[in-house]
Amino acid sequence: MNTFLWRFLFLGWALSLLGSAHAADAKRVVRLTNGEWPPYVSQDLKYDGVVSLIVKEAFASEGYEVKFTFMPWKRALQSAQDGEWDGSILWAYREERTQYFIYSDPISSTQYVFFHLRNTDFDWKDFSDLKKYRFGLTLGYNYNERFMEMVRNEELPHDYASDIVSSFKMMFKHRVDVVPEDVEVGYFILSSEFAPGVDRMVTSHLKPLSEEKHYLLMSRRIPDANELIEAFNRGLKKMRASGRLESLFEKSRMGDFIQKK
């Protein structure tokens, strides 16, 4: 065998080793849909919000990279369900979704309350008390199941908006009386998206509509969905054990994720 042939074979062998090394080093990119729900997730916040950062760090600790695509919530869920993306954050548990998605361990807990103008005479003790009010709802949201059943059955007067800011605008224009929203999200939106002092015109009822845990959903159409959920859960468990999870939520409450303008 001549020298030229030896060199050719050696070069081919070296290139194959290099290619194998690159393949081994390449990280699986987890593609997730996301939406606007500050202070938890938002393109306008540092790191896309505290929960986006938690998801990235949990996956990174297991060797995965995460890329988010922001879109309206309804489309975010449907696109992930169809397998166009690997999964989606940040969703409450609903039994009907389990045929399309695998749920992670819970990432966060939230409390939904009813927001209303201070001069609106609003009170409730049970769901029958709600029938005399008109509600501003946000497309793609899933509220308390009993509440949603009443909405579907047209027992509760309501109007839908594409996002929570628009829902609050309907309330300020007196088109609706009450807006249900996560307590932290609601006050964050009122203080950051409206003129100074507007938030003082609004209050929230002490009785919660619901308390929800929220999750990462991985589409069952993705071949390695179970593997990805298990990896994420391991990473999340490590963050919780180290105190990193609570530390990030505390930083969010202190305003550390707000972009300076």
ChimeraX attribute file (.defattr): number of C-alpha atoms within 10 A of each C-alpha:
attribute: neighborCount
match mode: 1-to-1
recipient: residues
	/A:1	5
	/A:2	6
	/A:3	8
	/A:4	9
	/A:5	10
	/A:6	11
	/A:7	11
	/A:8	11
	/A:9	12
	/A:10	12
	/A:11	12
	/A:12	12
	/A:13	12
	/A:14	12
	/A:15	12
	/A:16	12
	/A:17	12
	/A:18	12
	/A:19	12
	/A:20	12
	/A:21	11
	/A:22	11
	/A:23	10
	/A:24	9
	/A:25	10
	/A:26	12
	/A:27	13
	/A:28	11
	/A:29	13
	/A:30	17
	/A:31	18
	/A:32	24
	/A:33	25
	/A:34	26
	/A:35	23
	/A:36	18
	/A:37	19
	/A:38	24
	/A:39	24
	/A:40	22
	/A:41	23
	/A:42	20
	/A:43	17
	/A:44	14
	/A:45	20
	/A:46	17
	/A:47	17
	/A:48	22
	/A:49	23
	/A:50	25
	/A:51	23
	/A:52	22
	/A:53	17
	/A:54	20
	/A:55	21
	/A:56	21
	/A:57	21
	/A:58	24
	/A:59	24
	/A:60	16
	/A:61	16
	/A:62	16
	/A:63	15
	/A:64	18
	/A:65	18
	/A:66	18
	/A:67	12
	/A:68	19
	/A:69	13
	/A:70	17
	/A:71	14
	/A:72	15
	/A:73	24
	/A:74	14
	/A:75	15
	/A:76	22
	/A:77	25
	/A:78	17
	/A:79	19
	/A:80	25
	/A:81	23
	/A:82	15
	/A:83	16
	/A:84	16
	/A:85	22
	/A:86	25
	/A:87	33
	/A:88	27
	/A:89	24
	/A:90	24
	/A:91	21
	/A:92	22
	/A:93	16
	/A:94	10
	/A:95	7
	/A:96	8
	/A:97	15
	/A:98	14
	/A:99	10
	/A:100	17
	/A:101	23
	/A:102	18
	/A:103	22
	/A:104	19
	/A:105	17
	/A:106	17
	/A:107	20
	/A:108	17
	/A:109	12
	/A:110	16
	/A:111	16
	/A:112	22
	/A:113	23
	/A:114	23
	/A:115	25
	/A:116	23
	/A:117	21
	/A:118	12
	/A:119	9
	/A:120	12
	/A:121	9
	/A:122	18
	/A:123	13
	/A:124	14
	/A:125	8
	/A:126	9
	/A:127	12
	/A:128	11
	/A:129	11
	/A:130	19
	/A:131	15
	/A:132	12
	/A:133	16
	/A:134	18
	/A:135	26
	/A:136	26
	/A:137	26
	/A:138	23
	/A:139	16
	/A:140	17
	/A:141	16
	/A:142	14
	/A:143	20
	/A:144	14
	/A:145	11
	/A:146	11
	/A:147	17
	/A:148	15
	/A:149	13
	/A:150	16
	/A:151	16
	/A:152	10
	/A:153	9
	/A:154	11
	/A:155	15
	/A:156	20
	/A:157	16
	/A:158	17
	/A:159	15
	/A:160	16
	/A:161	16
	/A:162	15
	/A:163	17
	/A:164	24
	/A:165	16
	/A:166	15
	/A:167	24
	/A:168	30
	/A:169	15
	/A:170	21
	/A:171	21
	/A:172	16
	/A:173	9
	/A:174	13
	/A:175	16
	/A:176	22
	/A:177	24
	/A:178	26
	/A:179	23
	/A:180	25
	/A:181	27
	/A:182	22
	/A:183	17
	/A:184	16
	/A:185	18
	/A:186	25
	/A:187	20
	/A:188	17
	/A:189	17
	/A:190	20
	/A:191	14
	/A:192	13
	/A:193	12
	/A:194	13
	/A:195	9
	/A:196	10
	/A:197	10
	/A:198	14
	/A:199	18
	/A:200	12
	/A:201	12
	/A:202	18
	/A:203	17
	/A:204	21
	/A:205	16
	/A:206	11
	/A:207	14
	/A:208	15
	/A:209	21
	/A:210	16
	/A:211	14
	/A:212	18
	/A:213	15
	/A:214	18
	/A:215	20
	/A:216	24
	/A:217	29
	/A:218	29
	/A:219	29
	/A:220	20
	/A:221	17
	/A:222	18
	/A:223	10
	/A:224	12
	/A:225	18
	/A:226	16
	/A:227	10
	/A:228	22
	/A:229	20
	/A:230	15
	/A:231	20
	/A:232	24
	/A:233	22
	/A:234	16
	/A:235	21
	/A:236	26
	/A:237	15
	/A:238	15
	/A:239	19
	/A:240	14
	/A:241	10
	/A:242	11
	/A:243	10
	/A:244	15
	/A:245	21
	/A:246	14
	/A:247	13
	/A:248	18
	/A:249	19
	/A:250	13
	/A:251	12
	/A:252	20
	/A:253	15
	/A:254	10
	/A:255	12
	/A:256	16
	/A:257	22
	/A:258	17
	/A:259	10
	/A:260	7
	/A:261	3
